[in-house]
Amino acid sequence: METILLSSSAGDIDFMIHGLIKYKLFGQTVWITTSHVCILIAFLTLVIFACVAGRKMKRATEVPDGFQNVLELIVETLDGVVEGGMGKNAPVFRNYIETIFIFILFSNLSGLLGLRPPTADYGTTLALALITFVMIHFNKIKNHSAKELWVDLTSPMPAWLPLWLPINVISEIAVPISLSLRLFANVLSGVIIEALLYGMLSKIAYVWPAALHLYFDIFSGAIQTYVFCMLTMTYVNQAVDNEDEEAEA
């Protein structure tokens, strides 16, 4: 079984995804990979944290202690981000945005724990982007008539002259691709650079590359999380808002 952790030994440096267990499903070979294991670790960690946080908040005190303070700070910060990005639509989509924010941020930061970040696997980021894509178009169909959708697809040309239709369709399909590739490429590049430098520095890597983790795991990871969620909020807002309502506002 290949290692999941990034070792400091030059001979063990490996930033590739490896198959751990294979089995047959409907005649096809399916692999459980290191990415699946890292996603499971991230998922279980967040579930345990959520359970502990839930029990703590059920016994919340008027004067919060340290852990309660941390929980309230996390919730208030994320609420502020969503409200700032979505305005009046924030209450409807708060749970989804904050959930993917926490998952993506923890996945990006998991490199600090020696794991290969799940978001360095395109399968993970594409799945997140496709969920957002479905949400966007579900809300478009829910909040707009067929005529409005058609006008949007044919703009800026008149609705009876759909010359712009293919370009607008391609631009819609590009949304999940651009969302997923942006997050995937930035995280993977950090993983590769760190692995290569660990290999070159050998034993010195036990101390010196802390600055690398500070940038690639913490700073860049937080920025990419914010960008993904901010773009998600922007796309969903555009899908929900009605032009007539915006004009009245």
N, C-alpha and C positions, 0 to 999 in steps of 0.2 A: 504494500500500500504506500503510494507516494506521500511525501510530507505535504501538509497544508501550510506550514509555517515557512516564512522566509528566514533562512539561516544566515548567520554572520560569516559562515565559512565559505570561502570562494568556491569550493567544489560542490557545495550544496545549493548555490544560488539557482533559483528556478522560478520564473514568473508565468509559466504556462499552466493551462488547465489540464488536469489529468483524470482519466477514468479510474474509478476505484472498484466498482462492482458493476457487472453487466448481467442482464437477464433478457429473456425473450418475451415480447409483448405483441400479439397478433402477427407473429412471424417476423417481427423486426427486432433488431438488437438495440436495447435501451441501456444507457450508461448512467450510473450514479457517479457524478464527478466531484472534484474538490470544490467547485462552485456551489453545488447543492449542499455540501456539508457546511460551508461557510454561511450560506443563507440560513440553514437550519440553526446554526449557532446564534446568528444575529436574531432570528425570529424568537428562539427560546429565551434569549437574554431579555429581549423587549417584553415578552409575555410575563416573565418572572418579575421584571421591574414594574409592569403595569399592575400585576396582582398585589405586590407589596405596596405600591402607591395607593391602590384602591382601598386596601385595608387601613392604611394610614389616614387617608382622608375621611374615612367613616368615623374615625376617632379624632378628627381634627379639633384643635384647641383654638380658643380666641386669640391667645398669644402663641403664634407658631414657633416650633422648635426648628432646628437646623434642617432636617429632612423635609418638613412641611414647607419651610421657606423656599427650598430648592424646587419643590413641586409647583408651588404657586408662581414662582418666577418663570418656570418653563411654560406654564399655561398662559400666563399674562403676556409673555413675550410672543408666543405663537399666535395668540388671539390678536395682538396688535399688528402682527405681520399680515394676517388674513384680512382683518378689517381695513388696513391701509391699502391692500391690493384689490379687495372686492367690494368695499363699501356696503351698500344695502343687501348685497347677495351673500355676505360673509356668513350669516347664521346657517344658511342652507348647506354650504360646502365646507364649513369649518372643520368638521370631523375628518373628511377625506384629505384635505390639504395638510392638516396638522399630522395625520397619520403617515402620509408619504414623506413629509418633511423629516419626521423623527426616524423613519426607516432608512431613508437615503443618507441622512447625516450619520447615523450610527454605522451604516455600511461603509461609508467613506472613512470614518474614524477607526474602523476595525483593524486597519493596518498598524495602528499603535499597539494592538494586542498580538501582532505577529500573524494575523490572518491575511489572506489574499482578499481584498475588498470585493464583495459580491457585485458591486457596481462596475467592476473591471471586466465583467462578463456581459457581452452584448445581449444575451438572452434575458438578463435581469432588467436592464434599462429599457429594452424594447417592450417587455411585458408591462412595465410601468407606463411607458408612453402610449401603448395601445389602450390601457384602461382609461387614460386621460382622453384619448381620441374618441372612444366610445361615449364617454361622458359629454364631450363637446357636442357631438352630433345628436345624441339623445336629447340634450337641452335645446338644440336648434330646432329639431322637429317638434318638441313639446311647446316651444314658445313662439313659433312662427308658422304662418300659413304656407301652403304649397306655393302660392304665388310669390310670397316674400322670399322663399328659398330659391325659387327659379330666378327671380330678379337678382338676387345676390350672386348666383352662379354665372349669370350672363353679364354682370356689370364689368366694366363701365359702358358696354354697348347696350342698346335697347333690348328689352326682353324678347322682342320678335326677331332679333338678329343675333343668335347665340354664337358669334364668332369667337368670343372670349371663353366659351364654356370649357374647352379642353385645358386651357391654361389654368383656369380657376379650379378645375378638378385636380390637376396635378399639384397645385399649391396646397389643396386640402390634404392630399395623400402625403405630401412632404412634411406635414406637421409632426406626426409621430416619429418619422425618420430623423428629422433634425433634432427633436427633443432627446431621443435615445442616443444618437451619435455624439451629441455635444457632451452629455454626461459620461458616456462610456469612454470616449477618446481622452478626455481630461484625466479621468481616474486611472485608466490603463497606462497613460504616458508617465504618470507619477510612479506607478508600480514598477514599470520597466527601468526608469532612471534610478530609483532607489536600489533595485536589485543589482543593476550593473555597477553602481558605486560601491555597494557592499562587497561585490566580488572583487573589485579592484583594490579596495582598502584593506581587505582581509581583517586581521585582528584589530586594526585601528578603528574599524567600524563599530566596535562595541561602545565607543564614546562619542566620536566626532559627528556622525550624521544626525544627531538630535535636531539640528537646524533643518535638515531635509524633511524630517517628519513634521516639524512645526509648519513648514510651508505646504508640502504635498498632502499630508493627512488632515491637518487642522485648518489652515487658511484656505487652501484650494478646495478642500472637501466641503467646507462651510459655504464658500462662494458658489460652487456648483449646485449644492442643495438649494440655495436661495434662488439661483437662476432658474432651475427646473420648476420649482414651485411658483415663482413669479410668472413665468411664461404660462404655466397651467392656469393660474388665476386669470390672466389676461385673456386667454383663449375661451375659457368658460364664461367669463363676463361678457365677451362679445357674442357668445352663443345665446346667453340668457336675455340680455338687454334688447328691448324693442326700440326701434328708431323713433317711433312716435312718442314713447315715454321719455326718451332722451331729449327730444325737441321741446316737450312740455316743461321738463326740468330746466 
